[in-house]
Amino acid sequence: MKPITPKTHAEKRWQKPSSYSFARQSALVPLALLDLSKAVMEMPIVIFKQKGEYHLAALLGLEKNKNLFVDSDGKWQGKYVPMLLKGYPFRMVQDKEGRYILCVDEESGLMGDNGNKFIDDEGKPTQKVQAIDKFLQQAEQSRMAAVKACKVLDDCGLVQADPKMPGLYGIDMEKLGRVPDESLSELHKSTALFVAHCYALSQQHLKKLKQLSEQDVDFDEIDWEKIKI
């Protein structure tokens, strides 16, 4: 990923991907809070841990580097696409000072002599690039809000390792039903309660992943620790 600047990208052009082939190996895709109301309708929501923080993700495959929502032609097998994938080949990357800056994947095969400009004639990002920047800034803010909600769930003792999916985590819904009123109020105010209910509702879609798989997969024998983002 390379930061987009007038100095480095004034003469370069980019194109939108024509398919979702770029996501074919993404079995786990991070989710933002804004994703949840749609994602819950068709994909399992799980939790993973990275650098000491819990993050929400869509589980899109049962094997390492295999996204079952992308077919052999690169078509998306579903109605909803997570925000992180919608922005490709762009992504927000945190710099050394903690700021998020717009970057582009120069190895995506989507850059060349034809397509959309990155920089206009005045040396500023084009309107399209500005729109993508705004969209991905919103997505990143919403993703971090999901991280905060996961922390509240963890502080209440509700995040637990999933015994069937080593390396991934879930939410103890039974324990959630017994939390004291004070904790329940905090869960509600932080949107953590919303996250918990979306998680619970989404678990029905694990069966869908089995159906999308090209071969019979023994759910209990999947090496979940090898499934990567």
C-alpha positions in Angstrom: 0.0 0.0 0.0 1.4 3.4 -1.0 0.2 6.8 0.2 -1.4 8.9 -2.5 0.4 12.2 -3.0 0.7 14.8 -5.9 4.4 14.0 -6.1 4.0 10.2 -6.5 0.6 9.9 -8.3 0.2 13.0 -10.5 0.8 11.0 -13.7 -0.8 7.7 -12.6 -4.3 6.4 -13.2 -6.5 3.8 -11.7 -9.5 1.6 -12.5 -12.2 0.0 -10.5 -12.0 -3.8 -10.2 -14.3 -5.6 -12.7 -14.8 -8.4 -10.2 -14.2 -9.6 -6.7 -11.4 -11.9 -7.6 -9.0 -9.8 -5.4 -11.0 -11.1 -2.4 -11.0 -14.7 -3.4 -8.4 -15.6 -0.7 -9.9 -13.4 2.1 -11.7 -15.9 4.3 -12.0 -13.4 7.2 -12.9 -9.7 6.5 -13.0 -7.0 9.2 -16.3 -5.4 9.8 -17.4 -1.9 10.8 -20.5 -1.1 12.9 -22.1 0.3 9.7 -21.7 -3.2 8.1 -23.6 -5.1 10.8 -27.3 -4.4 9.9 -26.7 -5.9 6.4 -24.0 -8.4 7.2 -26.1 -10.1 9.8 -28.6 -11.1 7.1 -26.2 -13.4 5.2 -22.8 -14.0 6.8 -21.4 -15.3 10.2 -20.0 -12.6 12.4 -17.0 -13.6 14.5 -14.4 -11.8 16.7 -10.6 -12.0 16.2 -7.8 -10.6 18.3 -5.0 -8.4 16.9 -2.4 -6.4 18.8 -4.3 -6.9 22.0 -7.6 -5.7 20.7 -10.8 -7.5 19.7 -12.2 -6.8 16.2 -15.3 -7.9 14.4 -15.1 -9.8 11.1 -17.2 -11.6 8.6 -16.3 -15.3 8.3 -16.5 -16.0 4.6 -14.8 -19.3 4.3 -14.1 -22.6 6.0 -10.6 -23.1 4.7 -7.4 -21.1 4.6 -7.3 -18.5 1.8 -10.7 -19.5 0.4 -13.6 -17.0 0.3 -16.7 -18.9 -0.5 -18.6 -15.7 -1.3 -16.5 -15.3 -4.5 -17.1 -17.8 -7.3 -14.7 -18.9 -10.0 -15.6 -15.9 -12.2 -15.0 -13.4 -9.4 -18.7 -12.8 -8.9 -19.9 -12.0 -5.4 -22.2 -14.7 -4.1 -24.4 -12.6 -1.9 -26.3 -9.3 -1.6 -24.0 -7.4 0.7 -20.3 -6.6 0.4 -18.4 -5.4 3.5 -17.2 -1.8 3.3 -13.5 -2.8 3.4 -13.9 -4.6 0.1 -16.0 -1.9 -1.5 -13.1 0.5 -1.3 -10.5 -1.7 -3.1 -7.8 -0.9 -4.4 -7.8 1.8 -1.8 -7.4 1.5 2.0 -6.8 3.7 5.0 -3.4 3.0 6.6 -2.2 4.4 9.9 1.0 6.4 9.8 3.6 6.7 12.6 1.7 9.6 14.2 -1.5 7.6 14.4 -3.3 9.4 11.5 -5.1 7.5 8.8 -4.1 8.3 5.3 -5.5 7.1 2.0 -3.3 4.5 0.2 -3.6 2.4 -2.9 -2.5 -1.1 -3.6 0.0 -0.6 -6.5 0.3 -4.4 -7.0 -3.5 -4.7 -7.6 -3.1 -4.6 -11.4 -5.6 -1.7 -11.5 -3.0 1.0 -12.2 -1.8 2.0 -15.6 -1.9 4.5 -18.4 -5.7 4.5 -18.7 -8.5 5.1 -16.2 -9.2 7.7 -13.5 -6.7 10.3 -12.4 -5.5 10.4 -8.8 -4.5 14.1 -8.9 -6.3 16.9 -10.9 -4.6 19.7 -12.8 -4.5 21.9 -9.7 -2.4 19.3 -7.9 -5.2 18.2 -5.6 -6.9 14.8 -5.3 -9.7 14.4 -7.9 -13.4 14.4 -6.8 -13.5 10.6 -7.1 -10.5 10.1 -4.9 -11.9 12.6 -2.4 -15.1 10.7 -2.3 -13.3 7.4 -1.8 -11.2 9.0 1.0 -14.4 10.2 2.7 -16.0 6.8 2.4 -13.0 4.9 3.8 -12.5 7.5 6.6 -16.1 6.8 7.6 -15.6 3.1 7.4 -12.4 3.3 9.5 -14.2 5.4 12.2 -17.0 2.9 12.2 -14.6 0.0 12.4 -12.9 1.5 15.5 -16.3 2.0 17.0 -16.8 -1.7 16.7 -13.4 -2.3 18.4 -14.6 -0.1 21.3 -17.9 -2.0 21.5 -15.9 -5.3 21.7 -13.8 -3.9 24.5 -17.0 -3.1 26.5 -18.2 -6.7 25.9 -14.8 -8.0 27.0 -14.8 -5.7 30.1 -18.2 -7.3 31.0 -16.6 -10.8 30.6 -18.7 -11.6 27.6 -16.0 -12.3 25.0 -14.9 -15.9 25.0 -12.7 -18.2 22.9 -14.8 -20.3 20.6 -14.1 -23.9 21.3 -15.1 -25.0 17.8 -13.0 -22.3 16.1 -9.6 -22.0 17.8 -8.1 -18.5 17.2 -11.5 -16.9 16.9 -13.8 -15.6 19.6 -17.5 -15.3 20.3 -19.9 -13.7 22.7 -21.4 -15.6 25.7 -25.1 -14.9 25.1 -26.2 -17.0 28.1 -24.0 -14.8 30.4 -25.3 -11.7 28.7 -28.8 -12.6 29.9 -27.5 -12.5 33.5 -25.5 -9.2 33.5 -26.6 -6.6 36.1 -28.6 -3.6 35.1 -25.7 -1.3 35.4 -23.6 -3.3 33.0 -26.6 -3.7 30.7 -27.0 0.1 30.5 -23.4 0.5 29.5 -23.6 -2.2 26.9 -26.6 -0.4 25.4 -25.0 3.0 25.4 -21.8 1.8 23.7 -23.7 -0.2 21.0 -22.1 -3.4 22.4 -25.6 -4.8 23.0 -26.4 -4.3 19.3 -23.1 -6.0 18.4 -24.0 -9.0 20.6 -27.4 -9.5 19.1 -26.0 -9.2 15.6 -23.4 -11.8 16.5 -26.1 -14.2 17.8 -28.4 -13.8 14.8 -25.5 -14.3 12.3 -24.5 -17.7 13.6 -27.3 -19.4 11.6 -25.2 -18.6 8.5 -22.5 -21.1 9.4 -24.7 -23.7 7.7 -24.6 -21.5 4.6 -20.8 -21.7 4.4 -21.1 -25.5 4.5 -23.5 -25.4 1.6 -21.3 -23.0 -0.4 -18.3 -25.3 0.1 -17.5 -27.4 -3.0 -16.8 -30.5 -0.8 -18.1 -31.9 2.5 -16.3 -30.2 5.3 -16.2 -31.6 8.8 -16.9 -28.4 10.9 -15.1 -29.9 13.9 -11.9 -30.6 11.9 -11.4 -27.2 10.3 -8.0 -25.7 11.2 -9.4 -22.3 12.2 -6.1 -20.9 13.2 -4.9 -21.0 9.6 -7.8 -18.9 8.3 -6.4 -15.5 7.7 -7.7 -12.0 7.0 
